[in-house]
């Protein structure tokens, strides 16, 4: 097994070709790991069938150990892997490439990985967060991800013009119910997220089309907490956000400000809490309750922000003054 230096620990089986490398198997013991962009001077362009599936017979190929130090002896089964960065050079993800990566939550990639084989994300039960570097092909990738995963997806798009969009694609459910008398299955879809997961025309993505789904979404069964996250993401990263859409999101935020504040406290999001306090009105009792909650959670930075806001909003007559 050839050994090379890298930022993470990987046991790879690869196939070298004239101008590219295919990763046939990739096993890591790390929780956060990035697959190499190139190996032996060649770009990594293909992630092969079942590449990250553990407990399978190693395929035939060239064995390579990538390590950032002394590699551990155990744990090379991808079970600890929660965050994976795919190479920007990647162009193809083959069948069942990430099959059974059950702990994987976050996938970081570029939208040039346009081909995804069947079952590429099967049994990735925790995967719901995507950070995508855009080159103009993000619609193709998003259409695939949203079609494969019906759960709520948290997507960050780093766009070519330097702007960043943060989006929530709400969840929905699919049910197959057996209709015994007619010997058939009835297929039912419920939840307002279906339209968001299928808002791609010819595999292109439009932020305006995305925002236009908001009012219909509120009119059907939906998760209020998910709606809050969606509205908040659009407000804090308002890429191509029209005034009309902004007002609609703001109205929802202001009607559910307390629930959003508790979520931001739980997330430890200091900048988000400051922004919420700026966009919404709070009385002394509400700020006091939030301050107490921050104290119970041990979030001292957030408690300081809330106390500062209480002091700023205090009537002038209640502020102490001293004359010498």
Phi, psi and omega in degrees: 000125179280142183244131178226159181277142178202174183283339182226175178262122178220138165254113186246150163239124187232166171234117177274133176237186187299319187230009184201170177235137172253128174272115181272329176210141180218116179235134179228158174252001183272158176271329177234124187210150176240127175290144184296145177288325180213157177223127179057038177079005181244141180289143174275113187244343185226134171253112192285178179304131177055030187301320182256010177284123181275174176056041173231160180296129180302135179286165176286133181168192183266121181276133181224132174255118175256125184213153179251015181172218177274113184288143177290164181274329186244171172088015181273067184220008179066007182289335179272353187288117178246337180224127183231130173254123176273151181296143175296336180283350185293135179241334183225136172240113190274183187304131174056030186300322181250021183305130176070022170278073192290337180267353184292123180249323187237132177238126181247125186200171175255151186287359178284350171282077192272333182264124177232124182283176181295137177067020184303326184248017183298136180066017169274074193289338182261354187289115180213003185234128182228132174243113192242124171275123189263139173240010183106357181248018186296334180299320180296313181294314180297321179299321178292310183299316182289335177281326182282324188243116184267357178285173176294131180245134177254110188240130173246126179250119174264106192268163185296333181277006178092354179274161180233130175248134176244123189230146170248128171255104187298159181280163169211173182235150174238134181228134172251113182247126183285126176260090190299314183302329183258003179052050179212168177250135174265132182254124183234139177241132178222153180106141184288352184284346184302316182297323179293322181286351182228039182263032184247121177260119184052040177059033173246150184242131180236126177294328178294316178298322178299312181293329180293346179279349189298308183297314175299325179300317180291341182273357179237176180299126181207164177273114182302323179294321177295322177298320177299315180297319179298308181299319182293318179301319181291326182286324183277340174232075192278053180293124179054032181273119179286161180298320181297314180294320179301316180296324179293316178294319180298319180300319180292318179299316183292330178283343183229034186297322182295316179297320179294320179299319179294323177295317179296325176296314180297326179281346184069031186269092183292314181294323178295320179296318177301316181297320180296316179298328179288327186269347184230161181259137182229142173265174185297322182295318180296317179293323178296318180296320178293321178298319179295321178295318177297323179295317180297326181276354181073024180266081187294322180297317180289325176297321178296321178297318181291321178293323176297320179292321176299317180295319182294326182271356182294136177304144184302327182291341180271350181279134181284144176225151182230132177251135177255000000 
